[in-house]
Amino acid sequence: MTRKSSGVDVQHAIPIAIGLACGIYAFSVGVPRLVTQLTGVEGSFHAERCTWELDSEGETQGECEGSFTASDGSFTIRPIESEGVFHSRPQEPVPRLVGGPSADKAVPPDLATSLVPMGFGLTASAFPAWALTAATRDAAERRRRRRAWPAAADLPPNFGPVRIPPAGSGTETGAGWSADTAAGSGAGSSAAVGSVPPVGTTPKHHS
């Protein structure tokens, strides 16, 4: 049977690590926010203090801190930070959700703010997931080759394709192959040199 190596090697360790780190960070942001959006307490956020900066396009954006009041009036949290970016200080209360009375962040209700980071996390994790799976399969294939064909133990890790001969065929090692080949060649030579002409024919003599 024949199987080509995936080509995953040591030089891919850095892209794998970067992809895993980006994926883990994206999920650490998106998953808790999504849980709060689906199961949290609805209420209103009142901005009291904001910090401003310019983004890459030169537009003003800021993060705000203030107080949160549950819709049923059961509790109020102050101070609390609102997730999301504001382009101006909100003069009116804005809708937000929190995980409970002890929350330290108020989450916007828009599900896109959770699904976009999670989608990025899936994309960033795709290559590391494939590479680790392929590397595991390659390692298992090399172990299988060594058990079925001892000579394959000397091949490079990403050598392929490799055809593994059936057990007992006499071709499991380089020495066995050479011996069989030599024996076959010798037999053929002997038949050619020592052959006897058929009965009733006269051998030809060359002067």
Phi, psi and omega in degrees: 000153186234136176212129179275146177291152179288340181090359179292129184218186185298326183295347178272003184296320182292311176301324178296315181295319179295316179298317178297318181296316180295319180296316180296317180296316181298319179290326179294336177273314188283320186293309179300324179294319179295319178299317179295320180295328182272330187236000186281180180263128180280151178183197183236143178250130178250113181287134180238329181212132181231147174246136188242151175204168179263136177275187184295339179263005178084009179269148181282133175217154183206165175245141187239151177235146181186227182230154178236135178235125180298150183299327180270002178073015184287333179201161176227138179244128176209128357274160177210144181264139178263126174287153183105162183251135176251140177264351173202158181292122181293128179274337180247158176300143179245145181291135178212167176231150176228160180283343181164183183297341181260011183292152178246358178221141175257131189255137176292150184283349183290118182294338180298330180292344176258319185289327179296310176299322179293323175295320176297321179296320177296317180296316181293332182272352185297310182295312177302321180296316179295315184296317180293322177295316180295319179296322177296318178294320178298318179297318178295323179294321179294321177296321179294322178298318182296323179289321184275331185215095185305327182295338181290347180295338181270359181281153176297158185302323184254029179287134178184156357280153178238126178263120182269118181289154178295149181298139177081009183276352182084001180245020183286340178228163178297324181294317180297320180294317180296319181295315180296318181296316180297319180295318179294320180292319180296319180296318180295321180293318181296320180295325182287319185281316187262024184287149181252134181293152180299156181294140178090001178248155181254123179296143180272138178247133180257128180268000000 
